[in-house]
Every structure is written in C-alpha cells, then in structure tokens.
C-alpha cells in the first residue's frame, strides 16, 4: 500500500497526510468532548440531589481522597460554576468539531478528484 502511495504526486501525498492528521485531531476533540459531557452529567446529577436536601443538611465534598464537610450553598455555587465552565468548553469543542468535520469532508472531496484519473477505467 505504501508503495502505491509513493507513486502518487507529492501534492496528493501531502493531502493524504493532512487528512490523516485532521482525522486524528477530530478523534481527540471527540474524546475530550465526551469526557466533558460525562463530567457535566455527574455535576447535574449532584445538583439534582442537592436540591432535594434542606439547607441544614450535612454535606461532604470530595477533595482528592478526602471527604470534607461543607455548606450546601457553597457546594451548590461551586457545582453551578463548574457546570457553566463545562458547558462553555463543550460548546467550544463542538465548534472545533464542526470545523474539523468540514475540513475533512473538503479534503476527502479534493482527494477523490485527485485520484479519479489514477483509477483504472471500469
């Protein structure tokens, strides 16, 4: 296969390499986005559980491997800030994903045009 690629014009080889790089970057973005969405889900579940509790309830939050007693209002504020930050980061990654998908699609179309004359006639 690599022998076939080496017979391609340098411009086509560069496009193939660029396509591979874009696909790897896109995969990384998708992985990051998925991880952030999972964390966001956990934050939303924690906030949902906190809503069910009274203000006098004893709350513990995790700090590393420790559980530390904290006030419900403080924990709720921290979780809401975290939720806002996660939403912003997910939104940014979503836009980056869109751009990368567009670039991949455009590059695939260019490569198909480049490779059409090389393909043997049916």
PAZAPA-4460 file (N, C-alpha, C; in steps of 0.05 Angstrom, whole numbers, plus 32768, in hexadecimal, padded with zeros to 4 digits):
% residues 122
    n_x    n_y    n_z   ca_x   ca_y   ca_z    c_x    c_y    c_z   seq   type   mol
   8011   7FE8   8000   8000   8000   8000   8011   8019   8000     1      X     A
   8026   801A   8011   8037   8031   8012   8046   8036   7FF7     2      X     A
   804B   8020   7FE9   8058   8022   7FCF   8045   8031   7FBC     3      X     A
   802B   802A   7FBD   8018   8038   7FAC   8016   8055   7FB3     4      X     A
   8018   805C   7FCD   8017   8078   7FD6   802F   8087   7FCC     5      X     A
   8046   807A   7FCC   805F   8088   7FC4   805E   808E   7FA6     6      X     A
   804D   8081   7F97   804B   8086   7F7A   8038   809D   7F74     7      X     A
   802A   80A7   7F89   8018   80BD   7F85   8027   80D7   7F83     8      X     A
   801C   80EB   7F76   8029   8105   7F75   802D   8110   7F92     9      X     A
   8042   8120   7F96   8048   812B   7FB1   8030   813A   7FBD    10      X     A
   8022   8148   7FAD   800B   8158   7FB6   7FF5   8145   7FC2    11      X     A
   7FF0   812F   7FB5   7FDD   811B   7FBF   7FE7   810E   7FD8    12      X     A
   8001   8108   7FD9   800C   80FC   7FF1   8009   810F   8009    13      X     A
   800D   8129   8004   800A   813D   8019   7FED   813E   8023    14      X     A
   7FDB   813D   8010   7FBE   813D   8017   7FB6   8125   8028    15      X     A
   7FC1   810E   8020   7FBC   80F5   8030   7FC6   80F8   804C    16      X     A
   7FDE   8103   804F   7FEA   8107   8069   7FDA   811A   8079    17      X     A
   7FD1   8130   806D   7FC1   8144   807A   7FA6   8138   8083    18      X     A
   7F9B   8128   8072   7F81   811B   8079   7F85   8109   8092    19      X     A
   7F9A   80FB   8092   7FA0   80E9   80A9   7FA3   80FA   80C3    20      X     A
   7FB1   8110   80C1   7FB5   8122   80D8   7F9A   812D   80E1    21      X     A
   7F8A   8136   80CF   7F70   8142   80D6   7F5E   812D   80E3    22      X     A
   7F5F   8114   80D9   7F4F   80FF   80E5   7F58   80F9   8101    23      X     A
   7F72   80F9   8106   7F7C   80F4   8121   7F74   810B   8134    24      X     A
   7F76   8124   812A   7F6E   813B   813A   7F51   813A   8141    25      X     A
   7F41   8133   812D   7F24   8130   8131   7F1E   811B   8146    26      X     A
   7F2C   8105   8145   7F27   80EF   8159   7F2E   80F9   8175    27      X     A
   7F44   8109   8177   7F4B   8114   8191   7F37   8127   819C    28      X     A
   7F2C   8138   818B   7F17   814B   8192   7EFE   813C   819C    29      X     A
   7EF7   8127   818D   7EDF   8117   8194   7EE2   810A   81AF    30      X     A
   7EFB   8100   81B4   7F00   80F3   81CE   7EFE   8107   81E5    31      X     A
   7F0A   811E   81E1   7F09   8133   81F6   7EEC   813C   81FB    32      X     A
   7EDD   813F   81E5   7EC1   8148   81E8   7EB1   8133   81F7    33      X     A
   7EB5   811A   81F1   7EA7   8104   81FE   7EAD   8104   821C    34      X     A
   7EC7   8107   8223   7ECF   8108   823F   7EC2   811F   824E    35      X     A
   7EC1   8136   8241   7EB5   814E   824E   7E96   814A   8251    36      X     A
   7E8A   813D   823D   7E6D   8138   823F   7E67   8125   8256    37      X     A
   7E78   8111   825A   7E74   80FF   8271   7E77   810E   828B    38      X     A
   7E8B   811F   828D   7E8F   812F   82A5   7E77   8141   82AA    39      X     A
   7E6D   814E   8295   7E56   815F   8297   7E3E   8150   82A1    40      X     A
   7E3A   8138   8298   7E24   8127   82A1   7E27   8122   82BF    41      X     A
   7E3F   811C   82C8   7E43   8118   82E5   7E3D   8131   82F5    42      X     A
   7E45   8148   82EB   7E40   8161   82F9   7E22   8166   82FB    43      X     A
   7E14   8161   82E5   7DF7   8165   82E4   7DE9   8152   82F7    44      X     A
   7DF2   813A   82F9   7DE7   8126   830C   7DEC   812F   8329    45      X     A
   7E04   8139   832E   7E0A   8143   8349   7DF8   815B   8350    46      X     A
   7DF5   816D   833E   7DE3   8184   8343   7DC7   817C   8348    47      X     A
   7DBE   8168   8339   7DA3   815E   833C   7D9F   8152   8358    48      X     A
   7DB3   8143   8361   7DB1   8137   837C   7DB2   814D   8391    49      X     A
   7DC2   8162   838D   7DC4   8177   83A1   7DAA   8186   83A4    50      X     A
   7D9B   8189   838E   7D81   8197   838F   7D6D   8189   83A1    51      X     A
   7D70   816F   83A4   7D5E   815F   83B5   7D64   8163   83D3    52      X     A
   7D7B   816E   83D9   7D83   8170   83F5   7D7C   818C   8401    53      X     A
   7D79   818C   841B   7D74   81A5   8429   7D8F   81B4   842C    54      X     A
   7D8D   81CE   8431   7DA5   81DE   8435   7DB5   81D5   844D    55      X     A
   7DA7   81C8   8460   7DB4   81BF   8479   7DC2   81A3   8476    56      X     A
   7DBE   8197   845F   7DC9   817C   845B   7DE7   817D   845C    57      X     A
   7DF3   8168   8466   7E10   8165   8467   7E1A   815C   844C    58      X     A
   7E2C   816C   8440   7E36   8166   8425   7E54   8161   8427    59      X     A
   7E5E   814D   8419   7E7A   8148   8417   7E82   814A   83F9    60      X     A
   7E99   8157   83F4   7EA2   8158   83D9   7EBD   814A   83D7    61      X     A
   7EC3   813F   83C1   7EDC   8131   83BD   7EF2   8144   83B5    62      X     A
   7F08   8142   83C3   7F20   8151   83BC   7F37   813D   83BC    63      X     A
   7F3D   8134   83A4   7F51   811F   83A1   7F46   8105   83AC    64      X     A
   7F54   80FA   83BF   7F4A   80E1   83CC   7F3C   80E6   83E6    65      X     A
   7F37   8100   83EC   7F2A   8107   8405   7F0D   8110   8400    66      X     A
   7EFC   810C   8414   7EE1   8118   8414   7EE1   812E   842A    67      X     A
   7EDA   8146   8422   7EDB   815D   8433   7EBF   8168   8437    68      X     A
   7EB7   816E   8450   7E9D   8179   8455   7E9C   8195   8449    69      X     A
   7E85   819B   843D   7E82   81B5   8430   7E65   81BD   8431    70      X     A
   7E60   81D6   842B   7E44   81E1   842B   7E37   81DC   8410    71      X     A
   7E1D   81D7   8411   7E0E   81D1   83F9   7E10   81E8   83E5    72      X     A
   7E0E   8201   83EF   7E0F   8218   83DC   7E2A   821A   83CE    73      X     A
   7E3F   8215   83DD   7E5A   8216   83D1   7E5E   8201   83BC    74      X     A
   7E56   81E8   83C3   7E58   81D2   83B0   7E47   81D7   8397    75      X     A
   7E2F   81E1   839B   7E1D   81E7   8385   7E29   81FC   8373    76      X     A
   7E34   8211   837E   7E41   8226   836F   7E59   821B   835F    77      X     A
   7E6A   820B   836C   7E81   8200   835E   7E78   81ED   8347    78      X     A
   7E63   81DD   834C   7E5A   81CB   8336   7E4E   81DB   831F    79      X     A
   7E3F   81F0   8325   7E33   8201   8310   7E49   820E   82FF    80      X     A
   7E5E   8217   830D   7E75   8223   82FE   7E82   820E   82ED    81      X     A
   7E86   81F7   82F7   7E92   81E1   82E8   7E81   81D9   82D0    82      X     A
   7E67   81D9   82D4   7E54   81D2   82BF   7E56   81E7   82A8    83      X     A
   7E58   8201   82B0   7E5A   8216   829C   7E74   8213   828C    84      X     A
   7E8A   820E   829A   7EA4   820A   828D   7EA3   81F2   827A    85      X     A
   7E98   81DC   8283   7E96   81C4   8272   7E85   81CA   8259    86      X     A
   7E6F   81D8   825D   7E5E   81DE   8246   7E6D   81EF   8231    87      X     A
   7E7D   8203   823B   7E8C   8214   8229   7EA1   8203   821A    88      X     A
   7EAF   81F2   8228   7EC4   81E1   821C   7EB8   81CE   8207    89      X     A
   7EA1   81C2   820E   7E93   81B0   81FB   7E8A   81BF   81E2    90      X     A
   7E81   81D8   81E6   7E78   81E8   81D0   7E90   81EE   81BD    91      X     A
   7EA7   81F6   81C9   7EBF   81FB   81B9   7EC8   81E2   81AA    92      X     A
   7EC8   81CC   81B8   7ED0   81B3   81AA   7EBC   81AB   8194    93      X     A
   7EA3   81B1   8198   7E8F   81AC   8184   7E94   81BC   816A    94      X     A
   7E9C   81D5   816E   7EA2   81E7   8157   7EBC   81DD   8149    95      X     A
   7ECF   81D5   8159   7EE8   81CA   814E   7EE2   81B0   813F    96      X     A
   7ED1   819F   814A   7EC9   8186   813C   7EBC   818D   8121    97      X     A
   7EAB   81A0   8121   7E9D   81A8   8107   7EB2   81B1   80F3    98      X     A
   7EC4   81C2   80FB   7ED9   81CB   80E8   7EEA   81B4   80DE    99      X     A
   7EF2   81A2   80F0   7F02   818B   80E7   7EF3   8179   80D4   100      X     A
   7EDA   8174   80DA   7ECA   8163   80C9   7EC8   8170   80AD   101      X     A
   7EC4   818A   80AC   7EC3   8198   8092   7EDD   8195   8083   102      X     A
   7EF3   8199   8091   7F0E   8197   8085   7F12   817B   807B   103      X     A
   7F0B   8167   808A   7F0E   814B   8082   7EFE   8145   8069   104      X     A
   7EE5   814E   8069   7ED4   814A   8052   7EDF   8157   8039   105      X     A
   7EE8   8170   803B   7EF3   817F   8024   7F0C   8170   801A   106      X     A
   7F1D   8168   802C   7F36   815A   8024   7F30   813F   8017   107      X     A
   7F1C   8131   8021   7F14   8118   8015   7F0A   811C   7FF8   108      X     A
   7EFB   8131   7FF5   7EF1   8137   7FDA   7F08   813E   7FC7   109      X     A
   7F1B   814E   7FD0   7F32   8154   7FBF   7F42   813B   7FB8   110      X     A
   7F45   812A   7FCC   7F54   8111   7FC7   7F45   80FF   7FB3   111      X     A
   7F2B   80FE   7FB5   7F1C   80EE   7FA2   7F1F   80F9   7F86   112      X     A
   7F20   8113   7F84   7F24   811F   7F69   7F41   8119   7F5F   113      X     A
   7F54   811B   7F72   7F70   8116   7F6B   7F74   80F9   7F62   114      X     A
   7F67   80E7   7F6F   7F6B   80CA   7F6A   7F5A   80BF   7F53   115      X     A
   7F46   80CE   7F4B   7F35   80C4   7F35   7F45   80BD   7F1C   116      X     A
   7F56   80CE   7F12   7F65   80C7   7EF9   7F78   80B0   7EFD   117      X     A
   7F81   80AB   7F15   7F94   8095   7F1A   7F86   807A   7F19   118      X     A
   7F6C   807A   7F22   7F5D   8061   7F23   7F5B   8055   7F07   119      X     A
   7F5E   803B   7F04   7F5B   802E   7EEA   7F3E   8030   7EE1   120      X     A
   7F39   8032   7EC7   7F1D   8034   7EBD   7F0F   8019   7EC3   121      X     A
   7EF5   801B   7EC7   7EE6   8002   7ECE   7EE4   7FEF   7EB7   122      X     A
***
